[in-house]
Structure formats: structure tokens, C-alpha cells
Amino acid sequence: MASSPSQSRYQSPPYPSASKLSDSMCYDAYSASLKCLNDSNYDKSKCQVQFDTYKECRKKEREIRLEQNRHKSFFS
């Protein structure tokens, strides 16, 4: 029985950004926030420090990406 095209597309991550998460400089902060949630039985109030750390990291990462993109030429 041949696989349909819709089945073969699920061999890659379901979301394009999912494959890049582990490449992010914020991956450790992301993992720490998930671990905290797991360890605290998903009580978000106990993980605010980890959430804030991850949020700040994402802001820095975005600023770096925007700065890198400013230096790229649109036509090169």
C-alpha cells in the first residue's frame, strides 16, 4: 500500500519553526521553563522566573536577528 502525499509530509516537523528551536540561543531557557512546568505540576505561578528569562532571551535574539538583517542587501 503506497503512502499518500499527506502522510509523507509528516516526516518533517509539522511546523517550519519546530526544526529551528534547538538551534535557538534561547533553547536552554525554553527547556528550563518546560522543566519547571513539569516539575511544578503545571502551576505557572511557580515558573515566572523561567518565563521571564525566556522572554528576555527571545527579545535579545530578535534584536540580533533584526540587526543582522539590516546589514543584508535586498538585491544581493
N, C-alpha and C positions, 0 to 999 in steps of 0.2 A: 504494500500500500504506500503510495507516494505521499510525501508531506505537502501540504498546501502552502502557498506563499505566506499566508497569515501565520502559520506555525513556525516557519523558518525565521521570521523577523524577530522572534522572541529569544533567539540565541544570543543576541547582543542585549545590552541593558535596555530596559523598557523606556528609559528617558535618556536623551543625549547627555545630559549633565551628570548622570549617575556614574559614568565611567571616569569622569574627571574629579570626582570628590576626593579620591585618595591622593590625587596629585596636588590638591589644595594645600596651601601653607597653614590652613586652619583645621586640617584633618584631626590633629591631636585634640584641639579644643572641642571639635564636634564629637569626637569619640568620648571625651570626658563628660560632656553633657548627657550623652545617651547612657553612659555607665552610671552616672548619678541618678538618672531617672529609674533605671533598672534596680539599682541598689536601694532607692528610697520608695520602692513600690509605686512609682509614677506619681509621687507627690511633688508637683512642680515647685512649690514654695521652698523646698529644701535644696533646690538646684539653681537658684537665682545667680549665684556667683559664677557658675559654669556657663549659664546662658549669657550673662553679661560679657564674660571673657570671649565667648564665641562671637557675639555680636560685634565687639570691638575689633576682633581679628578680621571679620568679614569686611568691616569698614575700611581697614588698612589695606586689605587685599584689593578691594575695589579701587581705592585711590592709586595704588601701584599700577593696576591694570589700565586705568584711565590715563595716567601719566605716560605709560609705555605707548599707548595708542595715540597720544598727542604727537609723538615723535615719528610716527609712521606716515608715510606719504600715501595719499589715497590712490595715486596713479602709478605707484611703483610695483 
